[in-house]
Amino acid sequence: MSWLILILSGSLEAVWAAALHRALQASGRRRLALALLFLLSVLASMAGLAIAMQSIPTGTAYAVWVGVGVVLTSTYAIMSKAERPTAGRLLLLSGIAACVVGLKVVAR
């Protein structure tokens, strides 16, 4: 269960990163809504990380949390055309994803 919480928390990291990016570009009520989404997703993401760290070693939990967030945030940026999907970028993101899976495989 801790691993599922950790993966969901990493996913929320991508949500707050995207919300922050969008909020900085928005104005009015849209900016307020995105700022609220940012705040709620940061809190939920951190809470999930804290819960997962109770049974997953700190270094492993943090690396997986960041790795999931990086891969999903970059995927969002590529899909929204904010970043280009270069071969190098895709290869390196695949490497990060493979390392996250590897950490789960070797976890004790």
C-alpha positions in Angstrom: 0.0 0.0 0.0 2.9 2.4 0.8 4.2 2.0 -2.8 0.8 2.9 -4.3 0.6 6.0 -2.0 4.1 6.9 -3.1 3.4 6.6 -6.8 0.2 8.7 -6.3 2.1 11.3 -4.4 4.7 11.5 -7.1 1.9 12.0 -9.6 0.5 14.8 -7.5 4.0 16.4 -7.8 3.4 16.7 -11.5 0.0 18.2 -10.9 1.3 20.9 -8.6 4.2 21.7 -11.0 1.8 22.1 -13.9 -0.7 24.1 -11.8 2.1 26.4 -10.7 3.3 27.0 -14.3 -0.3 27.7 -15.4 -1.1 29.9 -12.5 1.9 32.1 -13.2 0.5 32.7 -16.7 -3.1 33.2 -15.7 -5.0 36.1 -14.3 -8.1 36.7 -12.2 -10.3 33.8 -11.0 -8.4 31.3 -13.1 -5.1 32.3 -11.4 -6.8 31.8 -8.0 -8.2 28.4 -8.9 -4.9 27.2 -10.2 -3.1 28.6 -7.1 -5.6 26.6 -5.0 -5.0 23.5 -7.0 -1.3 24.0 -6.6 -1.6 24.4 -2.8 -3.9 21.4 -2.3 -1.8 19.1 -4.6 1.5 20.2 -2.8 -0.1 19.4 0.6 -1.5 16.0 -0.6 1.8 15.1 -2.3 3.9 15.8 0.7 1.4 14.1 3.0 1.6 11.0 0.8 5.4 11.1 0.8 5.4 11.3 4.6 3.0 8.3 4.9 5.1 6.2 2.5 8.3 7.1 4.3 7.0 5.3 7.4 7.6 1.9 5.7 9.9 2.7 2.7 13.5 3.9 3.4 13.8 7.7 3.1 16.3 7.7 0.2 14.3 5.2 -1.8 11.0 7.0 -1.2 12.3 10.4 -2.1 14.0 9.1 -5.2 10.9 7.4 -6.4 8.7 10.4 -5.6 10.9 12.8 -7.5 11.4 10.3 -10.4 7.7 9.8 -10.9 7.2 13.6 -10.7 9.9 14.4 -13.2 8.8 11.8 -15.7 5.1 12.9 -15.5 5.9 16.6 -15.5 8.1 16.2 -18.5 5.5 14.1 -20.3 2.9 16.8 -19.6 5.3 19.5 -20.9 6.0 17.5 -24.1 2.3 16.8 -24.7 1.4 20.5 -24.1 4.1 21.5 -26.6 6.1 23.4 -23.9 9.1 21.2 -24.5 10.3 19.3 -27.5 10.4 15.5 -27.5 14.0 15.1 -28.6 15.5 11.7 -28.7 18.0 12.6 -25.9 15.2 13.8 -23.6 13.1 10.8 -24.2 16.0 8.4 -23.7 17.0 10.1 -20.4 13.4 10.2 -19.2 13.1 6.5 -20.0 16.2 6.0 -17.9 14.7 7.8 -14.9 11.6 5.6 -15.3 13.7 2.5 -15.4 15.6 3.5 -12.3 12.3 4.1 -10.4 11.1 0.6 -11.4 14.6 -0.7 -10.4 14.3 0.8 -6.9 11.0 -1.0 -6.4 12.5 -4.2 -7.5 15.5 -4.0 -5.2 13.5 -2.6 -2.2 13.6 -4.6 0.9 
